[in-house]
Amino acid sequence: MNIQIRKGEKKDLPDVLRLVHELADFEKAPDAVTNTVEDMQRDGFRNKPCLQFFTLQRWMEKLLVWHYTCKYSTWKGKRIIFDDLFVSEKYRGKGIGKKLFDALWKKQN
């Protein structure tokens, strides 16, 4: 599968929110989402963002979005905390999750 992994951009936020809703449906909590594109734009694209994500693309079709945060432990130093790793159902079982973990590991080291 030919895919491109890149850091998420503002233009990706409508797709991020679509996938958030897809995840909420999967978790049987479709009404729990209150986040908006505007909220994510404010939180992810400021001086010290609290939202960071990668986007995977296959040809011109976005497959998924993955959110992570970097925290600092006084005992252990830098730590990565995963909030969501969600792959749309039609793309599961293709090794995409592993590619995401590999990309994050490479970015953090």
C-alpha positions in Angstrom: 0.0 0.0 0.0 1.6 3.3 -1.1 0.9 5.9 1.7 2.4 9.2 2.7 2.7 10.1 6.4 3.0 13.8 7.2 2.4 16.1 10.1 -1.2 17.3 10.3 -2.1 20.8 9.0 -5.1 23.1 9.5 -6.6 22.0 6.2 -6.9 18.5 7.7 -9.1 19.5 10.6 -12.5 18.8 8.9 -11.2 15.3 8.3 -10.0 15.0 11.8 -13.4 15.9 13.2 -15.1 13.4 10.8 -12.8 10.7 12.2 -13.5 11.8 15.7 -17.2 11.3 15.0 -16.5 7.9 13.4 -14.6 6.9 16.6 -17.4 8.1 18.8 -19.9 6.0 16.7 -17.5 3.0 17.1 -17.4 3.5 20.9 -21.3 3.8 20.9 -21.1 7.4 22.1 -22.1 9.5 19.0 -23.5 12.4 21.1 -20.4 12.7 23.3 -18.4 14.8 20.8 -18.4 18.5 21.5 -15.1 19.4 19.9 -15.2 21.6 16.8 -12.9 22.4 13.9 -12.5 25.9 15.5 -11.5 24.4 18.8 -8.9 22.1 17.2 -7.5 25.0 15.1 -7.1 27.1 18.3 -5.6 24.2 20.3 -3.4 22.7 17.6 -1.9 25.7 15.9 -0.8 28.0 18.6 2.7 28.7 20.1 2.6 25.7 22.4 0.0 23.3 20.8 -1.8 20.7 22.9 -3.1 18.9 19.8 -0.6 17.2 17.4 -1.4 14.7 14.8 -0.2 12.9 11.7 -2.2 12.4 8.5 -1.8 9.4 6.2 -2.7 9.8 2.6 -3.2 7.2 -0.1 -3.2 8.9 -3.4 -5.5 11.8 -2.6 -7.7 10.0 -0.1 -7.0 10.6 3.7 -7.1 7.3 5.6 -6.9 8.3 9.2 -5.7 10.8 11.7 -3.8 10.0 14.8 -3.4 12.2 17.9 -0.6 12.2 20.4 0.9 14.4 23.1 4.3 14.7 24.5 4.5 14.9 28.3 7.5 15.3 30.6 7.9 13.0 33.7 10.1 14.3 36.4 11.3 10.8 37.0 11.5 9.4 33.5 11.9 12.4 31.2 10.1 12.7 27.9 7.1 10.5 27.5 4.5 10.1 24.7 0.9 9.7 25.5 -1.5 8.3 22.9 -5.0 9.6 23.1 -6.4 8.0 19.9 -5.1 5.7 17.3 -8.1 5.0 15.0 -8.1 3.4 11.6 -11.3 3.6 9.5 -12.8 0.2 9.3 -12.1 -0.3 5.6 -8.4 0.2 6.1 -7.9 -2.1 9.2 -5.6 -5.1 9.0 -3.2 -3.4 6.5 -0.3 -2.5 8.8 -1.2 1.2 9.0 -1.2 1.3 12.8 2.4 0.0 12.8 3.4 2.6 10.2 2.0 5.3 12.5 3.9 4.0 15.6 7.1 3.8 13.5 6.6 7.4 12.3 6.1 8.7 15.8 9.1 6.8 17.1 11.2 8.3 14.4 9.9 11.8 15.1 10.6 11.6 18.8 14.1 10.2 18.6 
